[in-house]
């Protein structure tokens, strides 16, 4: 998700959903950026913190049904209680900041591993891991060398013509402009 500030507010032991919501709201409002957008499953919900936030005239409130996510460029987004399908809608968006309020750990575990967000718990914040090491297996049968060769050949085509147009012109005996 690039340079987008991302956090997930997680439910801790002896925690309440409202405290979890407050952590997400505070984190999001502390980030610099554009206008605030709140996305919830339904128009009505049981959260005083989110109700206060969405009642502000400069805050846009959308519900999942009928809303197409992903268009949050230059905005700060609070995404409440998403499932994996809705988490995918905020993948690779160019928002200024995204705060997710987790509902179910089975829906967010893989997303958290992939995105590496700030994790907001009661009384503590877990910063993203700085060491993200991915071991890639070598490609079989010399595919690496083939790809490097193709890339080098492609770098040579800079005439502005399509990849095969120069060869077609040479084949008909037109080495220079006809």
C-alpha positions in Angstrom: 0.0 0.0 0.0 2.9 2.2 -0.6 3.5 5.2 1.6 0.0 5.4 2.9 -0.3 5.5 6.7 -2.4 2.5 7.7 -3.6 1.3 11.1 -5.9 -1.4 12.4 -7.7 -1.0 15.7 -7.9 -4.3 17.4 -10.0 -5.6 20.3 -7.9 -6.4 23.3 -8.6 -8.3 26.5 -11.2 -6.6 28.7 -11.7 -4.1 25.9 -14.9 -2.7 24.5 -15.9 -2.1 20.9 -16.5 1.6 21.7 -12.9 2.0 23.0 -11.7 0.2 19.9 -13.6 2.6 17.7 -12.3 5.6 19.7 -8.7 4.5 19.1 -9.3 4.3 15.4 -10.9 7.7 15.2 -8.1 9.4 17.3 -5.4 7.8 15.2 -7.0 8.9 11.9 -7.7 12.4 13.0 -4.1 12.8 14.2 -2.8 12.1 10.7 -2.4 15.0 8.3 -4.4 14.8 5.1 -7.5 15.6 3.2 -11.1 15.2 4.2 -12.4 12.4 6.3 -14.4 9.5 4.8 -16.2 6.9 7.0 -17.3 3.6 5.5 -19.6 1.3 7.6 -21.7 -1.8 6.8 -25.0 0.0 7.4 -26.1 3.6 7.8 -27.1 3.0 11.5 -24.5 1.5 13.9 -24.0 1.3 17.7 -21.0 3.6 18.3 -21.1 7.1 19.9 -17.6 7.9 18.6 -18.5 7.1 15.0 -21.9 8.9 15.3 -20.1 12.0 16.5 -17.6 11.8 13.6 -20.2 11.1 10.9 -22.4 13.9 12.2 -19.7 16.5 11.3 -20.7 18.3 8.1 -17.2 17.9 6.5 -17.2 14.1 7.0 -18.5 11.9 4.2 -20.3 8.7 5.4 -20.8 5.8 3.0 -22.2 2.3 3.5 -20.9 -0.8 1.8 -24.1 -1.5 -0.2 -24.0 0.6 -3.3 -20.6 2.1 -2.5 -17.7 1.3 -4.7 -14.5 1.6 -2.6 -11.1 2.4 -3.8 -11.6 6.1 -4.7 -10.0 7.7 -1.7 -7.1 9.6 -3.2 -6.1 12.5 -0.9 -8.5 11.5 1.8 -8.3 10.0 5.3 -10.5 6.9 5.5 -12.0 5.1 8.4 -13.1 1.6 7.3 -15.4 0.1 10.0 -15.7 -3.7 10.5 -14.8 -4.9 7.0 -14.6 -8.5 5.9 -11.9 -9.7 3.5 -13.8 -8.6 0.4 -14.2 -5.1 1.7 -10.6 -5.0 2.8 -9.6 -5.7 -0.8 -11.4 -2.5 -1.9 -8.8 -0.4 0.0 -5.8 -2.3 -1.5 -3.5 0.0 -3.4 -5.6 3.2 -2.9 -3.8 6.5 -2.7 -5.4 7.8 0.5 -3.5 10.0 2.9 -4.3 7.6 5.8 -6.5 4.5 6.4 -7.8 3.3 9.8 -9.5 -0.1 9.9 -11.7 -1.2 12.8 -11.3 -4.9 13.0 -14.4 -7.0 13.7 -13.2 -10.6 13.1 -9.6 -11.7 13.3 -10.1 -14.5 10.8 -11.0 -11.8 8.2 -8.0 -9.6 8.9 -5.1 -11.9 9.7 -3.9 -12.3 6.2 -4.5 -8.6 5.4 -2.5 -7.5 8.4 0.4 -9.8 7.4 0.4 -8.4 3.9 -0.1 -4.7 4.7 1.9 -4.5 7.9 -0.1 -1.7 9.5 0.2 0.1 12.8 -1.8 -2.1 15.3 -3.8 -0.2 17.9 -4.5 -2.0 21.2 -5.7 -0.7 24.5 -2.8 1.0 26.1 -0.2 0.2 23.5 0.6 0.6 19.8 2.5 -2.0 17.8 4.4 -0.3 15.0 4.9 -1.9 11.7 7.7 -4.4 11.3 10.7 -2.7 9.7 12.2 -5.9 8.4 10.0 -7.3 5.7 12.2 -10.0 4.1 10.7 -12.0 1.3 12.6 -15.0 0.0 11.9 -15.6 -3.6 12.6 -19.0 -5.2 14.8 -18.8 -8.3 12.8 -19.3 -11.5 13.4 -22.7 -13.2 15.2 -23.5 -16.5 17.0 -20.2 -16.9 13.9 -18.0 -17.0 15.8 -15.2 -15.2 18.3 -15.0 -18.0 15.6 -15.1 -20.6 13.7 -12.2 -19.0 16.9 -10.2 -18.7 17.6 -10.8 -22.4 14.1 -9.7 -23.4 14.4 -6.6 -21.2 17.7 -5.7 -22.8 16.2 -6.2 -26.3 13.2 -4.1 -25.4 15.4 -1.3 -24.2 16.9 -1.0 -27.7 13.5 -0.2 -29.3 13.3 3.5 -28.8 12.4 4.7 -32.3 8.8 5.4 -31.4 7.6 2.7 -33.7 5.8 -0.4 -32.5 8.0 -3.4 -31.7 7.8 -4.9 -35.1 7.3 -1.9 -37.4 11.1 -1.3 -37.9 11.6 -4.9 -39.0 8.7 -4.7 -41.4 10.1 -1.6 -43.0 13.6 -3.2 -43.4 12.0 -6.3 -44.9 10.5 -4.3 -47.8 13.8 -2.5 -48.5 12.9 0.8 -46.8 15.9 1.3 -44.4 15.2 5.0 -44.1 12.0 6.9 -44.4 10.4 6.1 -47.8 
